[in-house]
Amino acid sequence: MFIVFLLCVFTACKSAKVSSNVVVLTFKNEKVTSDYVLVVNKIISDSRCPIGTNCIWAGELVMELSAIQNNEIKETVVMTFSPNSNEENKTWFQKYIPNNKKLIKYQITPSKTEKPLELKDYKIELILE
């Protein structure tokens, strides 16, 4: 999957990076179904605990996402990714995935590090069944 991601980045691919059960969202327009495109617009904050450190609080990642249909923004949300927001976030994503699929979980990468991250570094993997 990482190789597919790199190939799309280097070839400026704007179509979805979709396997049968994984949809990868990035800062580019990513087609989720024949009707919807999801895009990560911006990172508002990333206070997650960096890998290899001990933190009192797990922190959170806050980003702005948009759902687009027929080149028109249907919905823009500010989404917080934290241990307490998992179900709420899954409910939002489920609205935009195919009716014959169910969202099992999502994963945000990369993990937080001491090195500053740019918008192009982030991706959300939607794991479907």
C-alpha positions as CSV (number, residue, x, y, z in Angstrom):
1,M,0.0,0.0,0.0
2,F,2.8,2.4,0.8
3,I,4.3,1.8,-2.7
4,V,1.0,2.6,-4.3
5,F,0.9,5.8,-2.2
6,L,4.4,6.8,-3.3
7,L,3.6,6.1,-7.0
8,C,0.5,8.3,-6.8
9,V,2.4,11.1,-5.1
10,F,5.2,11.1,-7.6
11,T,2.8,10.9,-10.6
12,A,0.4,13.6,-9.1
13,C,-2.4,11.0,-9.1
14,K,-5.7,12.5,-8.1
15,S,-7.8,9.4,-8.2
16,A,-8.5,7.4,-5.1
17,K,-6.0,5.0,-3.8
18,V,-8.5,2.2,-3.1
19,S,-8.0,-1.5,-2.6
20,S,-11.1,-3.6,-2.1
21,N,-11.2,-2.8,1.6
22,V,-8.9,0.2,2.1
23,V,-9.4,3.9,1.1
24,V,-6.5,6.2,1.7
25,L,-7.3,9.9,2.1
26,T,-4.7,12.6,1.7
27,F,-4.4,16.3,1.1
28,K,-5.4,15.6,-2.6
29,N,-8.9,14.9,-3.7
30,E,-9.6,11.2,-3.0
31,K,-12.6,9.6,-4.6
32,V,-14.4,7.3,-2.1
33,T,-17.4,6.4,-4.2
34,S,-18.7,7.3,-7.6
35,D,-20.5,10.1,-5.9
36,Y,-18.1,11.5,-3.3
37,V,-14.6,12.9,-3.0
38,L,-13.0,13.4,0.4
39,V,-10.1,15.7,1.0
40,V,-7.9,16.7,4.0
41,N,-7.9,20.5,3.7
42,K,-5.6,21.4,6.5
43,I,-4.1,20.4,9.8
44,I,-5.2,22.7,12.6
45,S,-3.2,21.2,15.4
46,D,-1.3,18.0,16.3
47,S,-0.7,17.6,20.0
48,R,-0.4,13.8,19.9
49,C,2.3,12.3,22.1
50,P,5.5,11.7,20.0
51,I,6.7,8.2,19.6
52,G,9.2,7.1,22.2
53,T,8.0,9.6,24.9
54,N,5.9,9.2,27.9
55,C,3.0,11.6,28.1
56,I,0.3,12.3,30.7
57,W,-2.2,13.0,27.9
58,A,-2.4,11.1,24.6
59,G,-3.1,14.4,22.8
60,E,-5.2,14.9,19.7
61,L,-5.0,15.6,16.0
62,V,-7.4,18.3,14.6
63,M,-7.9,18.6,10.9
64,E,-10.4,20.1,8.4
65,L,-11.9,17.7,5.9
66,S,-14.4,18.2,3.1
67,A,-16.8,16.0,1.3
68,I,-17.3,17.0,-2.4
69,Q,-20.0,15.9,-4.8
70,N,-20.1,17.0,-8.4
71,N,-17.3,19.5,-7.8
72,E,-19.3,21.1,-5.1
73,I,-18.5,21.1,-1.4
74,K,-21.3,19.3,0.4
75,E,-19.8,19.4,3.9
76,T,-16.7,20.7,5.6
77,V,-15.9,19.6,9.1
78,V,-13.3,20.2,11.7
79,M,-12.6,16.7,13.0
80,T,-10.7,15.8,16.2
81,F,-8.9,12.5,16.3
82,S,-8.4,11.4,19.9
83,P,-9.2,8.3,22.0
84,N,-12.6,9.8,22.8
85,S,-13.7,10.7,19.3
86,N,-13.4,7.4,17.5
87,E,-17.1,6.5,17.2
88,E,-18.2,10.1,16.2
89,N,-15.5,10.2,13.5
90,K,-16.5,6.7,12.2
91,T,-20.1,7.9,11.9
92,W,-19.0,10.9,9.7
93,F,-16.8,8.8,7.4
94,Q,-19.6,6.1,7.1
95,K,-21.8,8.7,5.4
96,Y,-19.4,8.9,2.4
97,I,-18.4,5.3,1.8
98,P,-20.3,2.8,-0.4
99,N,-23.6,1.5,1.0
100,N,-22.3,-2.1,0.6
101,K,-19.3,-1.4,2.8
102,K,-18.9,-0.9,6.5
103,L,-16.2,1.1,8.1
104,I,-14.4,-1.1,10.6
105,K,-11.7,1.4,11.7
106,Y,-9.5,4.2,10.5
107,Q,-5.8,4.8,11.0
108,I,-4.0,8.1,10.9
109,T,-0.4,8.2,9.7
110,P,2.3,9.1,10.3
111,S,2.5,8.9,14.1
112,K,3.7,12.1,15.8
113,T,7.5,12.5,16.0
114,E,9.7,15.3,17.2
115,K,10.2,16.3,13.5
116,P,7.7,18.8,12.2
117,L,5.1,17.3,9.8
118,E,3.6,18.9,6.8
119,L,0.1,18.5,5.3
120,K,1.4,16.2,2.6
121,D,2.8,13.8,5.3
122,Y,-0.7,13.0,6.7
123,K,-3.0,10.3,5.5
124,I,-6.1,8.6,6.8
125,E,-6.7,4.9,6.0
126,L,-10.3,3.8,6.1
127,I,-10.5,0.1,6.7
128,L,-13.7,-1.4,5.2
129,E,-15.4,-4.7,5.1
